[in-house]
């Protein structure tokens, strides 16, 4: 009598999910923008302080005058202004059922927490990048690629506003903008600048693009679009001076058991605020998308 063992055998495709979980005990990270901007801002920590905002004073500029010998000076009333950065809560929540929690591969447990934490960091980067278009001074042309002359124009505007000497200059651009810059810098017409020691252009790494004319340039896909999506609005500004960040508490992830749905609630929150401190210390760079 012929064997029937080969009839309708149970093969690996029937248990693909289970086998896959056993064989591949890892989780690939989601593709998210590199968070580069928080370290470029004037930072204020309010942890433990009885406040949710910080008031940053700014002294106004005055000019002395020539005085004739023997003539008494008159008082000049000194004035100042201030900028207030207020923090507010942001958060994200996910609920993981027991079925998933007890059936998932081990590496996924940490991956879920990491997803929430990275979402919080990404949100901060988005909020900061949105400030670039608020600078009153702008360079670049809508529909035209970012060019080396745009960097030079940004430097000039910071210099003429007496801002360039207040600290190191940094630039944050969308990868499309930095790609345009890379194309020009690699062209023969720009090689002469490298020989003169004006800058360097290395491979992009962790959001860092390179340095040119003393400007450290970073790139992030969180740089927003402008002009109805026709352009991207990056920025060049004085590091630790033009923009500010106030923290009440940094991103944290908490877990809570919720028996009625047989699962765990994961909650990630942070409390912070960002804003412009000195408008003349930054330049908006808007170029073709």
C-alpha positions as CSV (number, residue, x, y, z in Angstrom):
1,X,0.0,0.0,0.0
2,X,1.4,3.4,-1.0
3,X,2.4,5.8,1.8
4,X,0.1,8.9,2.3
5,X,2.7,10.9,4.2
6,X,3.3,13.2,1.3
7,X,-0.3,14.2,0.9
8,X,-1.1,17.8,2.1
9,X,2.1,18.2,4.1
10,X,2.4,21.1,6.6
11,X,5.1,23.3,5.1
12,X,7.0,26.4,6.3
13,X,4.7,28.8,4.5
14,X,1.8,27.7,6.7
15,X,3.7,28.9,9.7
16,X,5.7,31.8,8.1
17,X,5.0,34.3,10.9
18,X,6.2,31.9,13.7
19,X,9.3,30.7,11.8
20,X,10.2,34.3,10.9
21,X,10.0,35.4,14.5
22,X,12.3,32.6,15.6
23,X,14.8,33.1,12.8
24,X,14.9,36.9,12.7
25,X,15.3,38.1,16.2
26,X,15.9,41.8,15.3
27,X,14.0,44.9,14.3
28,X,15.2,47.4,11.8
29,X,14.9,51.1,12.8
30,X,12.4,53.2,11.1
31,X,13.7,55.7,8.7
32,X,13.5,59.1,10.5
33,X,15.3,62.4,10.1
34,X,18.5,62.9,12.1
35,X,17.8,65.3,14.9
36,X,20.5,67.9,14.6
37,X,19.1,71.3,15.6
38,X,18.6,71.3,19.4
39,X,22.3,71.6,20.1
40,X,22.5,74.7,17.9
41,X,20.1,76.8,20.2
42,X,20.5,78.9,23.3
43,X,19.4,76.3,25.9
44,X,17.6,76.9,29.2
45,X,16.7,74.2,31.7
46,X,13.6,74.8,33.9
47,X,13.7,71.4,35.6
48,X,12.9,71.9,39.3
49,X,12.1,75.6,38.8
50,X,8.6,76.9,39.7
51,X,8.0,78.2,36.1
52,X,7.1,77.0,32.6
53,X,8.7,79.9,30.8
54,X,12.0,81.8,30.7
55,X,12.3,85.5,30.0
56,X,15.5,86.4,28.1
57,X,16.5,90.1,28.4
58,X,18.2,91.9,25.5
59,X,20.1,95.2,25.9
60,X,19.4,97.8,23.3
61,X,22.2,99.4,21.3
62,X,23.3,103.0,21.9
63,X,26.0,105.3,20.4
64,X,28.2,107.7,22.3
65,X,28.7,111.2,21.0
66,X,31.4,113.8,20.9
67,X,31.5,116.1,23.9
68,X,33.1,119.6,24.0
69,X,35.6,120.3,26.7
70,X,34.0,121.6,29.9
71,X,30.4,120.8,28.7
72,X,28.4,118.8,31.1
73,X,27.1,115.4,29.8
74,X,23.3,114.7,29.8
75,X,21.8,111.4,30.8
76,X,20.8,108.9,28.2
77,X,17.9,106.6,29.4
78,X,19.1,103.1,28.8
79,X,16.4,100.6,27.6
80,X,16.1,96.9,27.0
81,X,13.7,94.5,25.6
82,X,13.1,90.8,26.3
83,X,11.8,87.6,24.7
84,X,9.8,85.0,26.5
85,X,10.1,81.3,25.6
86,X,7.2,79.2,27.0
87,X,7.2,75.5,27.3
88,X,4.3,73.2,26.6
89,X,3.6,69.5,26.7
90,X,3.8,67.2,23.7
91,X,3.3,63.5,23.7
92,X,2.5,60.2,21.9
93,X,0.7,57.1,23.2
94,X,0.5,53.5,22.0
95,X,-1.3,50.5,23.6
96,X,0.2,47.1,23.2
97,X,-2.1,44.1,23.8
98,X,-1.0,41.0,25.7
99,X,-1.4,38.9,22.6
100,X,1.2,41.0,20.8
101,X,3.5,41.5,23.9
102,X,3.7,37.7,24.6
103,X,3.9,36.6,20.9
104,X,6.3,39.2,19.5
105,X,10.1,38.7,19.0
106,X,12.2,39.9,22.0
107,X,13.9,42.7,20.1
108,X,10.5,44.3,19.3
109,X,10.0,45.2,23.0
110,X,12.8,47.8,23.0
111,X,12.0,48.8,19.5
112,X,8.6,50.1,20.5
113,X,10.0,52.2,23.2
114,X,12.7,53.5,20.9
115,X,10.0,54.4,18.3
116,X,8.2,56.6,20.7
117,X,11.4,58.3,21.9
118,X,12.6,59.0,18.4
119,X,9.2,60.4,17.5
120,X,9.6,62.9,20.3
121,X,13.0,64.0,19.1
122,X,11.8,64.3,15.6
123,X,9.0,66.5,16.7
124,X,11.4,68.9,18.4
125,X,13.5,69.1,15.3
126,X,10.4,69.9,13.2
127,X,9.5,72.7,15.6
128,X,13.0,74.2,15.4
129,X,13.3,74.0,11.6
130,X,10.0,75.8,11.3
131,X,11.6,78.9,12.9
132,X,13.9,79.5,10.0
133,X,11.2,81.0,7.8
134,X,10.5,83.5,10.6
135,X,13.8,85.4,10.1
136,X,13.1,88.8,8.5
137,X,16.2,88.7,6.3
138,X,16.0,86.2,3.5
139,X,18.3,85.2,0.7
140,X,17.9,82.8,-2.2
141,X,15.4,82.8,-5.1
142,X,12.3,80.8,-5.4
143,X,12.6,78.1,-8.0
144,X,16.4,78.4,-8.1
145,X,18.9,76.0,-6.7
146,X,20.9,76.8,-3.6
147,X,24.2,78.3,-4.7
148,X,27.5,79.3,-3.1
149,X,26.5,83.0,-3.6
150,X,23.5,82.4,-1.3
151,X,25.9,81.4,1.5
152,X,28.0,84.5,0.9
153,X,24.8,86.7,0.9
154,X,23.8,85.2,4.2
155,X,27.2,85.9,5.7
156,X,27.1,89.4,4.5
157,X,23.7,90.1,6.0
158,X,24.8,88.8,9.4
159,X,28.0,90.9,9.2
160,X,26.1,94.1,8.2
161,X,23.8,93.5,11.2
162,X,26.8,93.1,13.5
163,X,25.7,89.6,14.3
164,X,28.5,87.6,12.7
165,X,30.8,88.3,15.6
166,X,28.5,87.1,18.3
167,X,29.3,83.4,17.8
168,X,30.0,80.7,15.3
169,X,27.7,80.5,12.2
170,X,25.7,77.4,11.4
171,X,23.4,76.5,8.5
172,X,20.6,73.9,8.4
173,X,19.3,72.9,5.0
174,X,17.0,70.4,3.4
175,X,19.0,67.5,1.7
176,X,17.8,68.9,-1.7
177,X,19.4,72.3,-0.8
178,X,22.7,70.7,0.4
179,X,22.7,68.5,-2.8
180,X,22.5,71.6,-4.9
181,X,25.4,73.1,-2.9
182,X,27.4,69.8,-3.3
183,X,26.9,69.9,-7.1
184,X,28.3,73.5,-7.3
185,X,31.2,72.9,-4.8
186,X,32.3,69.9,-6.8
187,X,32.3,71.8,-10.1
188,X,35.6,73.0,-11.5
189,X,34.7,76.6,-10.8
190,X,34.6,76.0,-7.1
191,X,37.7,73.9,-6.6
192,X,39.9,77.0,-6.2
193,X,38.2,77.8,-2.9
194,X,39.2,74.4,-1.5
195,X,42.8,75.1,-2.4
196,X,42.6,78.4,-0.6
197,X,41.4,76.7,2.6
198,X,38.0,78.2,2.6
199,X,36.2,75.0,3.5
200,X,35.7,71.3,3.2
201,X,32.9,69.1,2.0
202,X,32.8,65.6,3.4
203,X,30.4,62.8,3.3
204,X,27.1,63.5,5.1
205,X,27.2,61.8,8.6
206,X,24.6,62.1,11.4
207,X,23.1,65.2,9.8
208,X,26.5,67.0,9.4
209,X,27.1,68.0,5.8
210,X,30.4,69.9,5.9
211,X,32.0,73.4,6.5
212,X,32.3,76.3,4.1
213,X,33.5,79.8,4.8
214,X,33.4,79.0,8.5
215,X,29.8,77.8,8.5
216,X,29.1,74.3,9.8
217,X,26.3,73.0,7.7
218,X,23.8,70.4,8.7
219,X,21.0,68.8,6.8
220,X,17.6,67.5,7.8
221,X,14.5,66.4,6.0
222,X,12.5,68.3,8.7
223,X,13.4,71.6,7.0
224,X,9.9,72.6,5.8
225,X,8.8,73.4,2.4
226,X,7.9,77.0,1.4
227,X,5.9,78.8,-1.3
228,X,3.2,76.1,-1.6
229,X,5.8,73.3,-1.9
230,X,7.9,75.0,-4.6
231,X,10.9,75.6,-2.3
232,X,12.6,74.6,1.0
233,X,13.3,77.1,3.7
234,X,16.6,76.5,5.5
235,X,18.5,79.0,7.5
236,X,21.9,80.4,8.5
237,X,22.2,81.8,12.0
238,X,24.4,82.5,15.0
239,X,24.8,79.3,17.1
240,X,23.4,79.6,20.6
241,X,22.2,83.2,20.1
242,X,19.5,83.5,17.4
243,X,17.1,80.8,18.5
244,X,16.3,79.5,22.0
245,X,15.1,76.2,23.6
246,X,13.6,75.9,27.0
247,X,13.1,72.5,28.7
248,X,10.8,71.7,31.6
249,X,11.5,68.0,31.2
250,X,13.2,66.0,28.5
251,X,11.4,63.1,26.6
252,X,10.5,60.2,28.8
253,X,8.6,57.0,28.2
254,X,6.3,55.5,30.9
255,X,4.4,52.2,30.9
256,X,1.0,51.5,32.6
257,X,-0.9,48.2,32.9
258,X,-4.5,48.5,31.6
259,X,-6.3,45.3,32.6
260,X,-9.7,46.0,30.9
261,X,-8.1,45.7,27.4
262,X,-5.4,43.1,28.5
263,X,-2.5,45.2,27.5
264,X,0.1,47.9,28.3
265,X,-0.1,51.6,27.6
266,X,3.1,53.3,26.5
267,X,3.2,57.1,27.0
268,X,6.0,59.3,25.8
269,X,5.9,63.0,26.8
270,X,8.2,66.0,27.0
271,X,7.7,69.7,27.9
272,X,9.6,72.3,26.0
273,X,9.4,75.4,23.9
274,X,11.4,76.9,21.1
275,X,11.4,80.4,19.7
276,X,13.4,83.3,18.0
277,X,15.5,85.4,20.4
278,X,17.3,87.7,18.0
279,X,15.9,88.2,14.5
280,X,19.0,90.0,13.1
281,X,21.2,87.0,14.1
282,X,19.6,84.7,11.5
283,X,18.9,84.6,7.8
284,X,16.3,82.5,6.0
285,X,17.6,80.7,2.9
286,X,14.7,79.7,0.6
287,X,15.6,77.9,-2.6
288,X,14.1,75.4,-5.1
289,X,12.6,72.2,-3.9
